[in-house]
């Protein structure tokens, strides 16, 4: 014990000292979700003038990142591959001035990019729990790509946070795998639950009608996936295989709907890569064998996902066109977030025995003035899920099953679930471009 303990104690430094250890021109990997090492990143922001050409890569952040100002140019650059969903305005401004960029990749591929050196990692900044009696820490509430980043990096610095839960799964890291430690006790960032309105509840009910007892589910981020989870409370023997385990999933477990007993892969265990939600969730997962975190390269591998029979993916998006193309990443030219695991789970659910993939979307935006089902995607919009892979599109007006449908049949199905105020307009626009009425 004394051997690892003396090593650990001799390597404890302040957050500002840690920031100044980052070499010029480094690529830095940050732990994502609510395990992001904010004490260290705040120190990097404070000391930005002493850092030079340092790029920070991260999945979804747990709290707001402050690396977007024009004064950061030449010093810090924030390069997410999923988020930053909480920093739209600052991120867009950062892109314009060069303080931010975006790394296009599926969540399942980030470990592969790091392993192959296609995205090099020189420094890994991680969050860990305090070491146990044998010198082992855990990664807190995210396991996504931390292990791979540690293996690739020449410098590993950990924020040691005694408020992180110890979660089961592939989570252990020994203190001797880490070069320096910043001891900083901070509350684990909580993710507020977005309000769910009548339209979202109706969408949740439609989606729940597609989900059978004994299904294994994946749910993305936002009010629509949460509305679906709320509507599943009366189901039986559900399980989770998802990049994200959230508060609504805990609620299903507490209600007896989520038992994981029918899972064909990891039976009895709900598998995820990241945990995000409320303090109640973080307390509930602490040393709870019903939940295990594993690397995202495994969790989000479509062929692994498909080993779960009756796998159901539940995701939302920004816009859908009449061909079934799904945009979940941008508002036209403005990057909002990344592909994340949507395509990974759409593909995995498609390959699963009895599997289904669901894209949930409100029929309108901007207080009902804009249809979110359009003839063509807004110029500049990114196609996240190609039309060839989409199965169910669900709005508050119904369910469109696009599998095996022709272009005209897809248009007809999607117009039928668009807001009634926009159906005639969509029909006219389709006929104008293609010379045929899709409703006939």
Secondary structure, 3 states (H helix, E strand, C coil): CHHHHHHHHHCECCHHHHHCCCCCCCEEEECCECCCCHHHHHHHHHCHHHCCCEEEEECCECCCCCCCCHHHCCCEEEEECCCCCCCHHHHHHHHHHCCEEECCCCHHHHHHHHHCCCCCCCEEEEEECCCCCCCEEECCCECCCHHHHHHHCCEEEEEECCCCCCCEECCEEEHHHCCEEEECCCCCCCCCCCCCCHHHHHHHHHHHHHCCCCCEEEECCCHHHHHHHHCCCCCCCEEEEEEEECHHHHHHHHCCCECCCCCCCCCCCEEEEEECCCHHHHHHHCCCCCEEECCHHHHCCHHHHCCCCCEEEEEECCEEECCCCEECCEECCEECCCCCCHHHHHHHHHHCCCCEEEEECCCEECCCCEECEECCCCCCCCCCECHHHCCEEEECCEEEECCCCCHHHHHHHHHHHCCHHHHHHHHHHHHHHHCCCCCC
